[in-house]
Amino acid sequence: MKKFSVVIVEDHTLLSQAISGIVNQFENFEVLYLCKNGSELIKKIEFEKVVPDIVLMDVNMPIMNGIETTKWLTINYPEVSVLALTVEEDESVILNMIRAGARGYLLKDVDKEILEMALLKIMDEGCYHSNTVTNILVNSLKGSYDDTVLKEREIDFLKHVCSEKTYKEIADEMNLSPKTIDGYRDCLFVKLNVKNRVGLVLYAIKQKIFVQ
């Protein structure tokens, strides 16, 4: 069985190695390499062309932090899923990571069973957020979230959602995998506090992303 590939971006070497050891114990995952910051990750991906399925991303790092790195991945490698793994509990940091494109957010004191479940959820469903993070997102974004904080690809996706195309047809149109499209959809459900495609369409019309 092919395992999903994981890269760990963490500036503390011992912690990075410890996380790597845990992830390599999981049946469905294997760690490709470790990086100390976003700049190292970009060099690995750009020059060695070793692109992982998931990046476990710390937030506070020297040279290039997790938010900046996640933004870069979202723009250049949207098929790579980012799962934040950090000590940062600040609401604004969580929101900035999600807005940058992170598919999930975990604190470093999490049990390894939760980490494994989060990795599986991201690969199977495209998104994972704990109840705590979901509540923060809903409370902070409800009624105030507008298209200025949506990424360009998310806006493009919303425009396609307003058509009669299936999600598979949208994936083909955007040159993305169906799994990536599912990730966009599920994360927008959380970001916009909607539960289905109708909710996405209504939001797009209200924000004039789609004009009838």
C-alpha positions as CSV (number, residue, x, y, z in Angstrom):
1,M,0.0,0.0,0.0
2,K,1.4,3.4,-1.0
3,K,1.9,5.7,2.0
4,F,1.2,9.4,2.0
5,S,4.3,11.5,2.1
6,V,4.9,14.0,4.9
7,V,7.5,16.8,5.4
8,I,8.0,18.4,8.8
9,V,8.9,22.1,9.0
10,E,10.1,22.8,12.5
11,D,13.0,24.9,13.8
12,H,13.7,22.8,16.9
13,T,15.8,19.8,15.7
14,L,15.0,17.4,18.6
15,L,11.3,18.1,18.4
16,S,11.3,17.7,14.6
17,Q,13.0,14.3,14.9
18,A,10.6,13.2,17.6
19,I,7.6,14.2,15.5
20,S,9.1,12.4,12.5
21,G,9.5,9.2,14.6
22,I,5.8,9.4,15.6
23,V,4.6,10.0,12.1
24,N,6.7,7.1,10.7
25,Q,4.9,4.8,13.1
26,F,1.6,5.6,11.4
27,E,0.5,2.9,9.0
28,N,-0.5,5.3,6.1
29,F,2.3,7.9,6.4
30,E,6.0,8.3,5.9
31,V,8.3,11.3,6.5
32,L,10.3,12.4,3.4
33,Y,12.6,15.0,5.0
34,L,12.8,17.6,7.7
35,C,13.2,21.4,7.3
36,K,14.0,24.1,9.8
37,N,12.0,26.9,8.1
38,G,10.0,27.7,5.1
39,S,13.0,28.8,3.0
40,E,14.5,25.3,3.4
41,L,11.3,23.7,2.3
42,I,11.0,25.9,-0.8
43,K,14.5,25.1,-1.8
44,K,13.8,21.4,-1.4
45,I,10.6,21.5,-3.5
46,E,11.9,23.9,-6.2
47,F,15.4,22.4,-6.7
48,E,15.0,18.8,-5.8
49,K,11.4,18.5,-7.0
50,V,10.4,16.3,-4.0
51,V,6.8,17.4,-3.3
52,P,5.0,15.9,-0.3
53,D,1.3,15.2,0.1
54,I,1.2,16.9,3.5
55,V,3.4,19.5,5.3
56,L,3.3,19.6,9.1
57,M,4.1,23.3,9.6
58,D,5.2,25.1,12.7
59,V,4.2,28.8,12.8
60,N,7.0,30.7,14.5
61,M,10.2,30.0,12.7
62,P,13.2,32.2,11.7
63,I,13.9,33.3,8.1
64,M,10.5,32.3,6.8
65,N,7.6,31.6,9.1
66,G,4.7,29.2,8.7
67,I,2.1,31.7,7.5
68,E,4.4,33.0,4.8
69,T,5.3,29.5,3.7
70,T,1.7,28.3,3.7
71,K,0.8,31.2,1.4
72,W,3.6,30.3,-0.9
73,L,2.5,26.6,-1.1
74,T,-1.1,27.6,-1.6
75,I,-0.2,29.7,-4.6
76,N,2.5,27.5,-6.1
77,Y,1.6,23.9,-5.0
78,P,-2.1,23.9,-4.1
79,E,-2.2,20.1,-4.1
80,V,0.0,20.1,-1.0
81,S,-2.0,20.1,2.2
82,V,-0.7,22.1,5.2
83,L,-1.4,21.0,8.7
84,A,-0.3,23.5,11.3
85,L,1.4,22.0,14.3
86,T,2.3,24.7,16.8
87,V,2.2,26.0,20.3
88,E,0.4,29.2,19.1
89,E,-3.2,29.4,20.6
90,D,-3.7,33.1,19.6
91,E,-6.9,33.5,17.7
92,S,-5.4,35.9,15.1
93,V,-2.6,33.4,14.4
94,I,-5.0,30.6,13.8
95,L,-7.1,32.7,11.5
96,N,-4.0,33.9,9.6
97,M,-2.9,30.3,9.1
98,I,-6.3,29.2,7.9
99,R,-6.6,32.2,5.6
100,A,-3.1,31.4,4.2
101,G,-4.4,28.0,3.2
102,A,-3.8,25.6,6.0
103,R,-6.1,22.6,5.9
104,G,-5.9,22.1,9.7
105,Y,-4.5,23.4,12.9
106,L,-3.2,21.4,15.9
107,L,-1.4,22.3,19.1
108,K,1.8,20.4,19.9
109,D,0.5,18.9,23.1
110,V,-2.0,16.9,21.1
111,D,-2.1,13.1,21.5
112,K,-0.5,11.1,18.7
113,E,-3.9,9.4,18.0
114,I,-5.4,12.8,17.2
115,L,-2.4,13.7,15.0
116,E,-2.9,10.5,13.0
117,M,-6.6,11.1,12.7
118,A,-6.0,14.7,11.5
119,L,-3.6,13.5,8.8
120,L,-6.1,10.9,7.6
121,K,-9.0,13.4,7.6
122,I,-7.0,15.8,5.5
123,M,-6.1,13.2,3.0
124,D,-9.6,11.6,2.9
125,E,-11.7,14.7,3.3
126,G,-9.4,17.7,2.5
127,C,-9.7,19.4,5.9
128,Y,-9.5,18.9,9.6
129,H,-10.2,21.3,12.5
130,S,-10.7,20.6,16.1
131,N,-13.9,21.8,17.8
132,T,-11.9,24.6,19.4
133,V,-10.5,25.9,16.1
134,T,-13.9,25.6,14.4
135,N,-15.6,27.7,17.1
136,I,-12.9,30.3,16.8
137,L,-13.4,30.4,13.0
138,V,-17.2,30.6,13.2
139,N,-17.2,33.3,15.9
140,S,-14.6,35.4,14.2
141,L,-15.7,35.1,10.6
142,K,-19.5,34.9,10.9
143,G,-21.0,38.0,9.4
144,S,-17.7,39.7,8.7
145,Y,-15.9,37.5,6.3
146,D,-15.6,39.1,2.8
147,D,-14.0,38.3,-0.5
148,T,-10.9,40.4,0.4
149,V,-9.6,37.6,2.6
150,L,-10.4,34.8,0.2
151,K,-7.6,33.5,-1.9
152,E,-7.8,34.0,-5.6
153,R,-8.2,30.2,-6.2
154,E,-11.0,30.1,-3.7
155,I,-12.8,32.9,-5.5
156,D,-12.3,31.1,-8.8
157,F,-13.7,28.0,-7.2
158,L,-16.7,29.8,-5.9
159,K,-17.5,31.1,-9.4
160,H,-17.4,27.6,-10.7
161,V,-19.6,26.4,-7.8
162,C,-22.3,28.8,-9.0
163,S,-22.5,26.9,-12.3
164,E,-24.2,23.6,-13.0
165,K,-20.8,21.8,-13.1
166,T,-20.2,18.8,-10.9
167,Y,-17.2,19.0,-8.5
168,K,-15.3,16.7,-10.8
169,E,-16.0,18.9,-13.7
170,I,-14.8,21.9,-11.7
171,A,-11.6,20.0,-10.8
172,D,-11.0,19.4,-14.5
173,E,-11.7,23.1,-15.4
174,M,-9.3,24.3,-12.7
175,N,-6.7,21.7,-13.6
176,L,-6.7,20.4,-10.0
177,S,-7.4,16.9,-8.5
178,P,-10.9,16.2,-7.2
179,K,-9.3,15.8,-3.7
180,T,-7.9,19.3,-3.9
181,I,-11.3,20.6,-4.9
182,D,-12.9,18.8,-2.0
183,G,-10.4,20.5,0.2
184,Y,-11.4,23.9,-1.1
185,R,-15.0,23.1,-0.5
186,D,-14.7,21.7,3.0
187,C,-12.4,24.6,4.1
188,L,-14.8,27.2,2.7
189,F,-17.6,25.5,4.6
190,V,-15.7,26.2,7.8
191,K,-14.5,29.7,6.8
192,L,-17.9,30.9,5.6
193,N,-20.0,29.0,8.2
194,V,-22.1,27.2,5.6
195,K,-23.0,23.6,5.3
196,N,-23.6,22.9,1.7
197,R,-23.2,24.0,-2.0
198,V,-26.3,26.2,-1.7
199,G,-24.7,28.1,1.1
200,L,-21.6,28.7,-1.0
201,V,-23.7,29.9,-3.9
202,L,-25.7,32.3,-1.7
203,Y,-22.4,33.7,-0.2
204,A,-21.0,34.2,-3.7
205,I,-24.1,36.1,-4.8
206,K,-24.2,38.2,-1.6
207,Q,-20.5,39.2,-2.0
208,K,-20.9,39.8,-5.7
209,I,-18.4,37.1,-6.5
210,F,-21.0,35.7,-8.8
211,V,-23.4,38.2,-10.6
212,Q,-26.7,36.7,-11.7
